[in-house]
């Protein structure tokens, strides 16, 4: 398989050091699990369930950071800091950027990794 590297995926590919088979497998897991985590966060935000928000943000941050998506992981760090100051300081706009960025990554991975032959 010959995969072209999109600039936004450079960190991801560096993690796997040329192991395309593992990278494709992990990309598939990422694309299936990340939208679920984001949905859990949105639902927990509506219910102001801080325990679920913290748990899912922590998992999401770990996945994003491990896979080389540092900008997105840093965004979660900022959201976590806001949570420490109380749920009332967080609004849906704060999470909108996270949703857009993670959705963009999922789409990018589908296009550039999972659907290429």
N, C-alpha and C positions, 0 to 999 in steps of 0.2 A: 504494500500500500504506500503510495507517495502522497504525503499530506503537506499542503502549503501552510505556512505559518502566518497567521494574522497577528499583527503587532500586539493586540490585546491578549493573545494566547501565548506569548513568548515565555512568561513566567511558568505557565502550566507545562509547556514542553520541557523547560529546564528541569522541572521536578522529576520527569521520567527519563531524562538523559538518553533519548533516542529509542526507548522501549515503547514502540507504537502500539503493540498489542495491549499492554497494561494501560497505556494512556487512553485507548479507545474504551476499554472496559470501565475505567474510572469515570470517563466522560459520560458514559451511559448511566452509571449510578448517580452521578452529579445531576444529570438532567432529569432523573426521575425523583430524586429526593429533595432537591432544593426548592422546587415549587411547593411541595408539601410543607416544608418548614416555613416558607414565607406566608402561606395561607394560615398556618397555625398562629403565626405572629399577628397577622391581621385580625383573626378572630379573638385572640387573647387581648389585643389592644381594645377592641370594642367592649369587652367584658372587664377591662382594667385588671386583668389577671397577671400581676407582675411576676409571679413565679414561672408561669408558662412563657411569658415574654423573655425573661432572663435566660431560661433554659434553652429556648429555641435560638435566641440571638447568639448564645455561647456556642452552640453546635454549628450554626451557620458561619460564625466568625472563624471557628477552627477549620471548617472545610474550605472556606475561601482562602484563608491564609496559607494553609498547607498546599493548596493547589496553585499558589502564586498570584492570586487575585488580591493583592495588597491594598489597592484603593478601596475596594469594597469592604475588606476586613477593617480598614481604618474608619470607614463610615459607621460600622457597627460599634466600634470603640466609642465614637462620639455619641451614638444613641444610648449605649450603656451608661455613659456619664450622665446623660439627661435623666435616665431612669433613677439613678442614685439621688437625684434632686426631687424626685416625686413624679408620679404619673401625670399630673396636671401640666407639667412642662412639655409633655410629648403630645404631638397631634398627628393626624394622618398625613400631613404634608411632610413631616419628618421621615415617615416610612415610605412615602411615595418614591423618593430617590432610590432607596434600597430596593424596592420592588422593580423599578425601571432597570436598575443596573443588573440585578440578578436575572431578570427576565431576558435582558439583552445577552448576558453570558450564556444562558441556556440556549437561546436561539443561535448564537455564534458557534457554540459547540455542536449543535445539530448540523448546521450548515458546513462547518469546516472539518468536522471530525467524524460524526456518526453517519452522515449520508454520502460520504465519499467512498469511492471504490478504488 
